[in-house]
Amino acid sequence: MTFQKREAAWRLKETRPPYFIVMRVMEAGLKVLAKDLGIPYAPSWESYLQQIIKIVGADWESKAPEEIKKQPFYKDITGDLQAIKIAWRNPTMHIVKTYDRDAARQIFACVKQLMARLCDAGLME
């Protein structure tokens, strides 16, 4: 993940927007979150997100108090991942949309913030 972050930052300085690389960084974050929730490999973002949504939306009352404290974090991150998937990931990866430099900066800032939140919560590769 470190190499991809550096690569994304470097590309932001170029004329080409880095949104493709930034979506790859997001994929690493998605996988780290899934692993923390006990989700094995999934073949796609959609597969991961469906499993994450199912776990995060389940009844947490039977879980240990430390786990219950994590549910709001998981819900927030899941919502962010869904928004990023719809707004940027799918249009980028399926070549539906391209972004100018300003939009690329916005995407980079949002992804940077989400990845920092994952790291702050101790979720890293």
C-alpha positions in Angstrom: 0.0 0.0 0.0 2.9 2.4 0.7 4.2 2.2 -2.9 0.7 2.8 -4.3 0.2 5.9 -2.0 3.6 7.3 -3.2 2.6 6.5 -6.8 -0.7 8.3 -6.5 0.9 11.3 -5.0 3.5 11.4 -7.7 0.9 11.1 -10.4 -1.1 13.9 -8.9 1.8 16.2 -9.8 1.7 15.0 -13.5 -0.8 16.1 -16.0 -2.7 12.8 -15.9 -5.2 12.4 -13.0 -4.3 9.7 -10.6 -7.8 8.4 -10.0 -7.1 4.9 -11.3 -4.2 4.4 -8.9 -6.2 5.9 -6.0 -9.0 3.4 -6.6 -6.3 0.7 -6.3 -5.3 2.2 -2.9 -9.0 2.0 -1.9 -9.1 -1.6 -2.9 -6.3 -2.3 -0.3 -8.4 -0.5 2.3 -11.5 -2.5 1.4 -9.5 -5.7 1.8 -8.1 -4.7 5.2 -11.5 -3.8 6.5 -12.9 -7.1 5.2 -10.1 -9.0 6.8 -10.8 -7.3 10.2 -14.4 -8.4 9.9 -13.4 -12.0 9.2 -14.3 -11.9 5.5 -12.2 -14.1 3.3 -11.2 -13.2 -0.3 -14.0 -11.9 -2.5 -13.7 -11.6 -6.3 -15.1 -8.0 -6.5 -15.8 -4.8 -4.6 -19.5 -5.7 -4.7 -18.8 -9.1 -3.1 -16.8 -7.5 -0.4 -19.3 -4.7 0.2 -22.3 -7.1 0.4 -20.5 -9.2 3.0 -19.4 -6.1 5.0 -22.9 -4.6 4.9 -24.4 -7.9 6.1 -21.9 -8.1 9.1 -22.1 -4.5 10.0 -25.9 -4.4 9.8 -26.3 -7.6 11.9 -27.3 -7.7 15.6 -24.3 -6.7 17.6 -25.9 -7.0 21.0 -24.5 -10.5 21.5 -20.9 -9.4 20.8 -18.3 -8.5 23.3 -18.3 -4.8 24.5 -15.1 -4.0 22.7 -16.7 -5.2 19.5 -19.9 -3.2 20.1 -17.8 -0.1 20.4 -16.4 -0.7 16.8 -19.8 -0.8 15.1 -20.2 2.9 14.5 -16.8 3.0 13.0 -17.6 0.1 10.7 -20.9 1.7 9.7 -19.2 5.0 8.8 -16.4 3.4 6.8 -19.0 1.2 5.0 -21.0 4.2 4.0 -17.9 6.0 2.7 -16.9 2.9 0.7 -20.4 2.7 -0.8 -20.3 6.4 -1.8 -16.8 6.1 -3.3 -17.8 3.0 -5.2 -20.8 4.7 -6.8 -19.3 8.1 -7.3 -15.8 7.3 -8.4 -14.7 3.7 -8.4 -17.2 2.2 -10.8 -17.1 5.1 -13.3 -13.3 5.0 -13.2 -12.8 1.2 -13.4 -15.4 0.8 -16.1 -14.2 3.7 -18.2 -17.5 5.6 -18.0 -16.1 8.9 -16.8 -12.8 10.8 -16.7 -11.9 13.5 -14.2 -10.0 16.8 -14.6 -7.2 17.8 -12.2 -9.5 19.4 -9.7 -11.8 16.4 -9.5 -8.7 14.2 -9.1 -7.5 16.3 -6.2 -10.9 15.9 -4.5 -10.9 12.1 -5.0 -7.3 11.9 -3.7 -8.3 14.0 -0.6 -11.3 11.8 0.2 -9.4 8.6 -0.3 -6.5 9.9 1.8 -8.9 10.7 4.7 -10.6 7.3 4.5 -7.3 5.5 4.5 -6.0 7.6 7.4 -9.2 6.6 9.4 -8.5 3.0 8.7 -4.9 3.4 9.8 -5.9 5.3 12.9 -8.2 2.4 13.8 -5.2 0.0 13.5 -6.4 -1.5 10.2 -3.3 -1.9 8.1 -1.8 -4.5 5.8 
